[in-house]
Amino acid sequence: LNSRPTLAFTNSPNSPSINLSTIATALPPNVQLTTLTNNYAAWNDGAWILRLSHLYQIDEHPTLSQVASIDLTELFAVSPFKIMQATETTLTANQPNPRDSFQFPIVNISAMQVRTFLAWFE
């Protein structure tokens, strides 16, 4: 591990509550933010790995199995997570995506699809 996990518990009513969100708008109900990490930024010119996953399979649900569209500039619109650019990669984020159908900032994600990007933030 690069950093050791920290585990902390408290029953104190005086403990501070911290609310932090990296996203400015809600994701569609059929999509989840699977990965957002800067663990490999040193190898990717400062880019973070961003991975989005569709939660449904084809024909599992009449509406939630449909293609979802996400505008990355609306999703990541708040500093320090204001997205400046993104390029699609393979699932492991070690090569450019050979099909290269991504046009920043709109991501269309189909049923059971996982899409991985290198993303640069402000």
C-alpha positions as CSV (number, residue, x, y, z in Angstrom):
1,L,0.0,0.0,0.0
2,N,1.1,3.5,-0.7
3,S,-0.5,4.8,2.5
4,R,-1.7,2.9,5.5
5,P,-5.4,2.9,6.2
6,T,-6.6,5.0,9.2
7,L,-9.5,3.8,11.2
8,A,-11.1,6.0,13.8
9,F,-14.3,5.9,15.8
10,T,-15.9,8.2,18.2
11,N,-19.1,8.4,20.3
12,S,-18.5,12.0,21.2
13,P,-21.4,14.4,20.3
14,N,-18.8,17.2,20.1
15,S,-16.8,15.6,17.2
16,P,-16.8,17.8,14.1
17,S,-18.9,16.9,11.1
18,I,-17.2,17.4,7.8
19,N,-19.3,17.5,4.6
20,L,-17.3,17.3,1.3
21,S,-18.4,16.4,-2.1
22,T,-16.3,16.3,-5.2
23,I,-19.3,16.5,-7.5
24,A,-21.5,19.5,-8.1
25,T,-24.6,17.7,-9.5
26,A,-26.1,14.3,-9.0
27,L,-25.3,11.4,-11.2
28,P,-28.1,9.7,-13.1
29,P,-29.6,6.9,-11.0
30,N,-28.2,4.3,-13.2
31,V,-24.5,5.4,-13.0
32,Q,-22.0,5.4,-10.3
33,L,-18.7,7.1,-9.8
34,T,-16.5,4.0,-9.4
35,T,-13.0,5.5,-9.2
36,L,-11.6,9.0,-8.6
37,T,-8.0,8.8,-7.6
38,N,-4.7,10.7,-8.0
39,N,-2.6,7.7,-7.0
40,Y,-1.1,7.5,-10.5
41,A,-0.9,11.2,-11.3
42,A,2.9,11.1,-11.2
43,W,2.8,8.7,-14.2
44,N,0.1,10.5,-16.1
45,D,1.2,14.1,-16.2
46,G,-0.9,15.0,-13.2
47,A,-4.1,13.4,-14.5
48,W,-6.4,11.6,-12.1
49,I,-8.1,8.3,-13.0
50,L,-11.9,8.7,-13.3
51,R,-14.1,5.7,-13.8
52,L,-17.9,5.7,-14.3
53,S,-20.0,2.5,-14.3
54,H,-23.5,1.8,-15.6
55,L,-25.4,-0.2,-12.9
56,Y,-27.9,-2.1,-15.0
57,Q,-27.7,-4.7,-17.7
58,I,-29.6,-4.6,-21.0
59,D,-33.4,-4.9,-20.6
60,E,-33.1,-5.3,-16.8
61,H,-35.3,-2.2,-16.3
62,P,-37.4,-0.3,-18.8
63,T,-35.8,3.1,-18.2
64,L,-32.7,2.6,-16.0
65,S,-31.2,0.2,-18.6
66,Q,-31.1,3.0,-21.1
67,V,-28.0,5.0,-22.1
68,A,-27.1,7.7,-19.6
69,S,-25.4,11.0,-20.6
70,I,-23.2,12.9,-18.2
71,D,-21.6,16.3,-18.8
72,L,-18.3,16.1,-16.9
73,T,-18.0,19.9,-16.8
74,E,-21.4,20.1,-14.9
75,L,-20.5,17.1,-12.7
76,F,-17.1,18.4,-11.7
77,A,-17.7,22.2,-11.6
78,V,-16.5,23.1,-8.1
79,S,-12.9,23.9,-7.3
80,P,-10.7,22.1,-6.4
81,F,-12.4,19.4,-8.6
82,K,-13.2,21.6,-11.6
83,I,-12.5,19.4,-14.6
84,M,-10.4,21.0,-17.3
85,Q,-9.9,18.1,-19.7
86,A,-10.3,14.3,-20.0
87,T,-9.3,11.6,-22.4
88,E,-10.7,8.1,-22.5
89,T,-8.4,5.2,-21.7
90,T,-8.7,1.4,-21.5
91,L,-10.2,0.0,-18.3
92,T,-6.8,-0.2,-16.6
93,A,-6.0,3.4,-17.6
94,N,-2.6,2.4,-19.1
95,Q,-3.4,3.0,-22.8
96,P,-5.5,5.3,-24.9
97,N,-8.9,3.9,-25.8
98,P,-8.6,2.4,-29.3
99,R,-12.2,3.2,-30.3
100,D,-11.8,6.9,-29.2
101,S,-15.5,7.8,-29.4
102,F,-15.4,10.2,-26.5
103,Q,-15.9,13.9,-27.1
104,F,-15.2,16.0,-24.0
105,P,-17.2,16.9,-21.9
106,I,-20.2,14.5,-22.7
107,V,-20.0,10.9,-21.6
108,N,-22.6,8.4,-22.9
109,I,-22.6,5.2,-21.0
110,S,-24.5,2.1,-22.0
111,A,-25.9,-0.7,-19.9
112,M,-23.1,-2.7,-18.1
113,Q,-20.5,-0.4,-19.5
114,V,-17.5,0.9,-17.5
115,R,-15.6,3.9,-18.9
116,T,-12.3,5.0,-17.7
117,F,-10.7,8.5,-18.2
118,L,-7.6,10.4,-17.4
119,A,-8.9,13.7,-16.1
120,W,-7.1,17.0,-15.4
121,F,-8.6,19.2,-12.7
122,E,-8.0,22.9,-11.9
